Amino acid sequence: MARSGVNFSCDNRHKCKKCCKKANSKNKKQASKGNSGSFEGGRSINNILSLNIRGFGVKGKFGWVKDYCRKERPDIATFQETKCKGLKDSWVHALWGSSNCGFVQLDAVTLLIWDLDSFVADKRRLICGIRTIDSAWMLCGDFNEVRFQADRLNCVFHHSRATRFNDFIARNNLIEIPINGKKFTRVSDDGIKFSKLDRVLVNDKYLKLWKDLSVIALERMDSDHCPLLLRDQIIDFGLKPFKCFDEWLKNDGVEKVIQDAWSKSVTSSKKDRLFRDKLKNVKKDLRAWSKNEFGDLESEIKGLKEKATSLEALAKSGAISDDDRKCWLETRRNWIEKEKIKSGKMKQKARIWWNLEGNENSKYFHASIRRKYNKCNIRGLNINGVWVEDPRVVKEMVLEYFRN
């Protein structure tokens, strides 16, 4: 899968020093459906717009895209199948709605535009490999391929091609951001065939920087593809659910904490509110008890690890006393015990059963937790064909659904 190559970095970061000296002409010819940007730094990205335009030359498409750019105000916009060569600055500025933008065009296929207030681009760097990028980056656009049979309707599904596409995603540790609003992103001109060809894929570092990502499929008008809008937006649906970790139940003091918190008096008169307030007391006391009992695991593990490493170096030199040796062994035991508590919490958060004790991979668990959060997080509901994100309306519809 080839892409246009341009590296983005925030204004307060230095540019990458490893630049490709020469672009591979073969990669240029193959570059078509996908576009990527590599981001560094923690700037919050509001909107990224992606669309297979199927030619800007058709009457009405320029104005349609221009209206979307002005309405959504994207930080970055990527267009595939532009079928235009040698675009002038004035044309791109008119499309973007401002002259404060940069752009790069790859033949008559791909156009990438970005806001200069948000990013600076190093055009000298052409990204020729995915796994060599050691930063946060994303890949989006029309891939002209599906992943699962459910991604096609009234179309032929090629299992071998879908397998290759899924293997490509797995090999490069990509994460797909779920698309909201519509099931399919491409409709044939005769209105018979439906496919999900457009996607947004990111790596784990990208999701670590911007974990509240969502993709909305906008209404298509002058193209057979729906525009995709990638947003970093926090939607407040109220209080987060309370989580009880297995490690707490292994502690002898947790039962007394729960009993004392439950026996506290509450002022609520109705039974449901009485039950709610008692649970609040348990949650509050357990949180304080956990902080006091287990402390800051990260800092404790770091301190124990450094101490054990220094004592081990002393033991290897042969200049360690019996007391220091006992201290070294005790420090290692405490270190391992804290690591088990930490990995147990991470396993429970990621909902992964791990049977090979001692082989836990913290990086893997962190990635699994982020993937689960992004996949399971509710962003909104499709109500009567309209995507709704208002928490009040969503809650009412969910309540009405289960009530009936």
C-alpha positions in Angstrom: 0.0 0.0 0.0 1.7 3.2 -1.2 1.0 6.7 0.0 2.0 10.2 -0.6 4.9 11.1 1.7 4.9 14.3 3.7 6.1 14.6 7.3 4.2 16.9 9.7 5.5 18.2 13.0 4.2 20.7 15.4 5.8 24.2 15.3 7.5 23.7 18.6 9.3 20.5 17.6 12.4 20.1 15.4 12.0 18.3 12.1 13.2 14.8 11.6 16.9 14.6 10.6 16.6 11.3 8.7 15.4 12.4 5.3 15.2 10.3 2.2 17.7 11.5 -0.4 15.8 10.3 -3.4 12.2 9.2 -4.0 11.5 5.8 -5.5 9.8 6.4 -8.9 8.1 3.1 -8.6 6.5 4.1 -5.4 5.3 7.3 -6.9 3.5 5.5 -9.7 1.9 3.1 -7.3 0.8 5.8 -4.8 -3.0 6.2 -5.1 -5.6 5.6 -2.6 -4.2 6.3 0.8 -2.6 9.4 2.4 -0.6 9.6 5.6 0.7 12.2 7.9 3.3 11.8 10.6 2.7 13.9 13.7 5.0 14.7 16.6 4.1 16.5 19.8 0.9 16.7 21.8 -1.1 19.3 19.9 -4.8 18.5 19.8 -6.1 17.8 16.3 -9.7 19.0 15.9 -10.6 17.8 12.4 -9.1 15.8 9.5 -11.1 15.5 6.3 -10.7 12.7 3.8 -12.6 12.3 0.5 -12.3 10.4 -2.8 -13.5 13.2 -5.1 -13.5 11.3 -8.4 -12.2 14.4 -10.3 -12.5 18.0 -9.4 -13.3 18.9 -13.0 -17.0 17.9 -12.7 -19.2 20.9 -12.3 -20.3 21.6 -8.7 -17.7 19.5 -6.9 -15.4 22.5 -6.2 -18.1 24.4 -4.4 -19.3 21.3 -2.5 -15.8 20.7 -1.1 -15.2 24.3 -0.5 -18.4 24.5 1.6 -17.2 21.4 3.6 -13.8 23.0 4.3 -15.4 26.2 5.5 -18.0 24.4 7.6 -15.8 21.8 9.3 -12.6 23.9 9.3 -10.2 20.9 9.1 -6.6 21.1 10.2 -5.7 18.7 7.3 -7.7 17.6 4.2 -6.8 14.8 1.9 -8.4 14.2 -1.5 -8.0 11.2 -3.7 -8.5 10.8 -7.5 -8.4 14.5 -8.0 -7.7 14.0 -11.8 -6.0 17.4 -11.8 -2.4 18.3 -12.6 -0.3 21.4 -11.8 -2.7 23.0 -9.4 -2.0 26.7 -8.7 -1.7 28.3 -5.3 -4.7 30.5 -6.0 -6.9 27.5 -6.8 -5.9 25.7 -3.6 -6.4 28.8 -1.5 -9.9 29.3 -2.9 -10.8 25.7 -2.1 -9.4 25.9 1.4 -11.0 29.3 2.0 -7.7 30.9 3.1 -4.2 31.5 1.8 -2.8 30.4 5.2 -2.3 26.8 4.0 0.3 24.5 2.5 -0.3 21.7 0.1 1.4 18.9 -1.8 0.2 17.1 -5.0 1.2 13.7 -6.2 0.6 13.5 -10.0 -3.1 13.8 -10.8 -4.1 11.4 -7.9 -3.7 12.9 -4.4 -3.9 16.3 -3.0 -3.0 17.0 0.7 -3.7 20.4 2.3 -2.9 21.5 5.8 -3.3 24.6 8.0 0.0 26.5 8.4 -1.0 27.6 11.9 -1.2 23.9 12.9 1.7 22.2 11.2 4.8 22.7 9.1 5.7 20.2 6.4 9.1 18.9 5.4 8.6 18.3 1.6 12.1 16.9 1.3 11.1 13.8 3.2 9.3 11.0 1.3 8.0 8.3 3.5 8.9 5.0 1.8 8.2 2.5 4.5 5.6 2.3 7.3 7.3 0.3 10.0 10.4 2.5 9.9 8.3 5.5 11.2 9.1 6.0 14.9 6.4 8.6 15.6 2.7 9.1 15.7 1.1 8.8 12.3 -2.1 8.0 10.5 -3.2 6.5 7.2 -6.6 7.4 5.7 -8.5 7.5 2.4 -10.0 5.2 -0.2 -8.1 1.8 0.1 -10.3 0.3 -2.7 -10.5 -2.9 -0.6 -12.7 -4.3 2.3 -11.8 -6.2 5.4 -14.9 -8.3 6.0 -17.7 -9.8 4.0 -20.2 -7.5 5.8 -18.3 -4.5 4.3 -20.0 -5.2 0.9 -23.6 -5.4 -0.2 -24.6 -6.7 -3.7 -20.9 -6.9 -4.5 -18.4 -9.8 -5.0 -16.3 -10.4 -1.8 -12.8 -11.6 -2.5 -11.6 -13.5 0.6 -8.0 -13.7 -0.5 -7.8 -9.9 -1.1 -9.4 -9.2 2.3 -7.0 -11.5 4.0 -4.0 -9.7 2.4 -5.4 -6.3 3.5 -6.0 -7.6 7.1 -2.5 -9.0 7.1 -1.1 -5.6 6.0 -2.9 -4.0 8.9 -1.7 -6.6 11.4 1.9 -6.6 10.3 2.1 -2.8 10.7 0.3 -2.7 14.0 -2.4 -0.5 12.7 -5.6 0.4 14.5 -8.8 1.2 12.7 -10.9 4.0 14.1 -14.6 2.9 13.8 -16.7 4.9 11.4 -20.0 6.4 12.8 -23.0 7.6 11.0 -23.0 5.2 8.0 -22.3 1.5 7.4 -21.0 2.0 3.9 -18.8 4.8 2.5 -19.1 4.1 -1.3 -22.3 3.7 -3.4 -22.2 2.8 -7.1 -23.7 5.3 -9.6 -26.7 3.0 -10.2 -27.4 2.8 -6.4 -27.1 -1.0 -6.3 -23.7 -1.7 -4.9 -22.5 -0.6 -1.5 -19.0 -1.0 0.0 -16.9 0.2 2.9 -13.8 1.3 1.1 -12.8 4.4 3.0 -11.0 4.0 6.4 -8.8 5.7 9.0 -5.9 3.7 10.3 -3.5 5.0 13.0 -0.6 3.5 14.9 -0.5 3.1 18.7 1.5 6.2 19.3 -1.1 8.3 17.5 -3.9 6.8 19.7 -1.8 7.5 22.8 -1.6 11.2 22.0 -5.2 11.6 20.9 -7.3 8.8 22.5 -10.7 10.5 22.0 -10.8 10.0 18.2 -14.0 9.5 16.2 -14.7 9.3 12.5 -18.0 10.6 11.1 -19.1 9.6 7.6 -20.6 12.8 6.1 -23.3 13.1 3.5 -22.1 12.4 -0.1 -23.3 14.7 -2.8 -21.1 15.0 -5.9 -19.1 11.9 -5.3 -19.8 8.2 -5.0 -17.7 8.3 -1.7 -18.7 9.8 1.6 -16.3 12.3 3.1 -14.7 11.1 6.3 -14.2 13.5 9.2 -11.7 12.5 11.9 -12.2 14.4 15.1 -10.5 14.6 18.5 -13.5 15.4 20.7 -14.5 14.5 24.3 -18.2 13.9 24.7 -19.3 13.9 28.3 -21.9 11.3 29.0 -21.7 11.8 32.8 -19.9 9.9 35.5 -17.6 7.0 34.5 -18.4 3.5 35.9 -16.5 2.4 38.9 -14.0 -0.5 38.5 -13.1 -3.0 41.1 -9.7 -4.7 40.5 -9.0 -8.3 41.4 -5.9 -7.3 43.3 -8.0 -5.5 45.8 -9.9 -8.7 46.7 -6.6 -10.4 47.5 -6.0 -7.9 50.3 -7.3 -8.8 53.7 -8.3 -5.3 54.6 -10.6 -4.6 51.6 -13.6 -6.4 53.2 -13.6 -4.1 56.3 -13.3 -1.0 54.1 -16.4 -2.0 52.1 -18.4 -2.9 55.3 -17.5 0.4 57.0 -18.4 2.4 53.8 -21.7 0.6 53.4 -22.7 1.1 57.0 -22.4 4.9 56.7 -25.7 6.8 57.0 -27.2 8.4 53.9 -30.0 11.0 53.7 -31.8 9.6 50.6 -35.4 8.4 51.2 -36.1 6.5 48.0 -34.6 3.0 47.8 -32.9 3.4 44.4 -31.2 6.7 45.5 -30.4 5.1 48.8 -28.6 2.2 47.0 -26.9 4.8 44.7 -25.5 6.9 47.6 -24.2 3.8 49.4 -22.3 2.7 46.3 -20.9 6.3 46.1 -19.6 5.9 49.7 -18.0 2.5 48.8 -16.4 4.0 45.7 -15.0 7.0 47.6 -13.5 4.9 50.4 -12.1 2.2 48.1 -10.4 4.8 46.0 -8.8 6.4 49.1 -7.8 3.0 50.5 -6.3 1.9 47.2 -4.2 5.0 47.0 -3.0 4.5 50.6 -2.5 0.8 50.3 -0.8 0.5 46.9 0.5 4.0 46.4 1.9 5.2 43.1 2.9 1.9 41.5 4.8 3.4 38.7 7.1 5.5 40.9 7.5 2.6 43.4 8.5 0.1 40.7 10.9 2.6 39.2 12.6 3.1 42.6 12.8 -0.6 43.4 14.2 -1.4 40.0 16.9 1.2 40.2 17.9 0.1 43.7 17.9 -3.6 42.7 20.0 -2.8 39.6 22.6 -0.9 41.6 22.9 -3.7 44.3 23.1 -6.3 41.6 26.0 -4.4 40.0 27.7 -4.4 43.4 27.1 -8.1 43.8 28.7 -8.8 40.4 31.8 -6.9 41.4 32.2 -9.2 44.5 32.2 -6.2 46.9 28.8 -6.8 48.5 28.2 -7.5 52.2 25.7 -10.0 53.6 23.3 -7.2 54.7 23.4 -5.7 51.2 22.8 -9.1 49.6 19.7 -9.6 51.8 18.6 -6.1 50.9 19.1 -6.9 47.2 17.1 -10.1 47.3 14.3 -8.4 49.3 14.2 -5.4 46.9 13.9 -7.8 44.0 11.0 -9.6 45.6 9.2 -6.4 46.3 9.9 -5.2 42.7 8.4 -8.4 41.2 5.4 -8.3 43.5 4.6 -4.7 42.5 5.0 -5.6 38.8 2.5 -8.4 39.3 0.0 -6.0 40.8 0.5 -3.6 37.9 0.2 -6.3 35.2 -2.9 -7.7 36.9 -4.6 -4.3 36.7 -3.6 -3.9 33.1 -4.8 -7.4 32.2 -8.2 -6.7 33.8 -8.5 -3.3 32.0 -7.6 -4.9 28.6 -9.9 -8.0 29.4 -7.1 -10.3 28.3 -6.4 -13.7 29.9 -2.7 -14.3 30.1 -1.7 -17.8 31.1 2.0 -17.6 30.8 3.1 -15.9 34.0 6.2 -13.9 33.9 5.9 -13.1 30.1 3.6 -10.1 30.4 4.4 -7.3 27.9 3.4 -3.9 29.4 3.5 -2.2 26.0 1.2 -4.8 24.6 -1.3 -4.3 27.5 -1.2 -0.5 27.1 -2.0 -0.9 23.4 -4.8 -3.3 24.1 -6.4 -1.0 26.6 -6.3 1.9 24.1 -7.7 -0.2 21.3 -10.5 -1.5 23.6 -11.3 2.1 24.8 -11.5 3.4 21.2 -13.6 0.5 19.9 -16.1 0.3 22.8 -16.5 4.0 23.6 -20.0 5.2 22.6 -19.8 8.4 20.5 -23.4 8.7 19.6 -26.3 6.9 17.9 -27.8 6.7 14.4 -31.4 7.8 15.0 -33.7 7.6 12.0 -30.8 7.9 9.7 -29.3 11.0 11.5 -26.1 10.7 13.5 -26.7 12.2 17.0 -24.1 13.0 19.6 -26.1 15.0 22.1 -25.6 13.0 25.4 -29.1 13.9 26.6 -30.8 12.7 23.4 -28.7 9.5 23.3 -29.5 8.7 26.9 -33.2 9.2 26.3 -33.1 6.9 23.2 -31.2 4.2 25.1 -33.7 4.3 28.0 -36.7 4.2 25.6 -35.2 1.2 23.8 -34.7 -0.9 26.9 -37.9 0.2 28.4 -39.9 -1.1 25.4 
